[in-house]
Amino acid sequence: MADFKKILVPFDGSPPAVKALKKAISIAQKFKSKVDVLFVREHVQFSGALTETLFLVEQETKQLEELTLKKADYILKKHKFKKAKVMAKEGHPADTILSTAKRGKYDLVVMGNRGLSDVDRFFLGSVTDNVVHHVHCTVLVVK
């Protein structure tokens, strides 16, 4: 088995993402790895939308991000795992995960089989499917 020194976990707070984070922690403890948890905030555009509507959507998105990051922090603390960083980025989920994995030179991506916003594509969510087929490193998909 390869050494996994840097593990990336895309995390949206869904049950499959929680399972993936727990699996990543387990792997990281065995390999003494670092785990980075990534929340991707998808930029939503409304053509011709009212300023008030955009403001409310932004506020809701920020609250979701904050709660999701707190959930990831809670799971890491519950498992007494300290070699971790929790971060948020804005962009298209699959593209952001792929670019983060490449730039960060991760050895492993651990992710759930589908998330909160994915439209199921056969058995995998579309984001998971895209990452599996295009990422440069090993991927573990957790059901």
Residue, then its C-alpha position, 0 to 999 in steps of 0.5 A: m500500500a502506498d504512503f498517504k502523507k496528504i489526504l484531501v476530504p471534500f466535505d459538504g456535511s452530508p452523511p456520506a461526507v461524514k463517513a468519508l471524513k471518519k475513514a480519512i481520519s482512520i487512514a491518516q492515523k495509520f500513516k501519520s498523515k495530514v488531512d485537509v477538509l475542503f468545503v466548496r461554496e458554489h457560486v450561484q448567479f441569478s440573472g436580473a435578480l433583485t439585490e435583496t434576493l442576492f443578499l439573502v442567498e449569500q447570507e444563507t450560503k455563508q451560514l451553511e458554510e459556517l455550520t458545515l465547517k463547524k461540523a467537520d471541526y467537531i468530527l476531527k476533535k471527537h476523534k482527537f485528530k489534530k493534524a488537520k486543516v479545515m478550509a472553504k473555497e468558492g467555485h464549481p465543486a468538481d473543478t475546485i476539488l480537482s484543482t485543490a488536489k493537484r495544487g496541494k499535491y495530495d496523495l489521496v482524496v477520500m470522498g462520499n459517494r454522493g453529497l447534498s447537492d449532487v444529482d445522482r448519476f447511476f451509483l455515484g454523485s456527479v461530483t464524485d464521478n467527475v473527480v474519480h475520472h479526472v484526479h491525478c491521485t488515488v481516490l477512495v469513495v466511501k459509501 
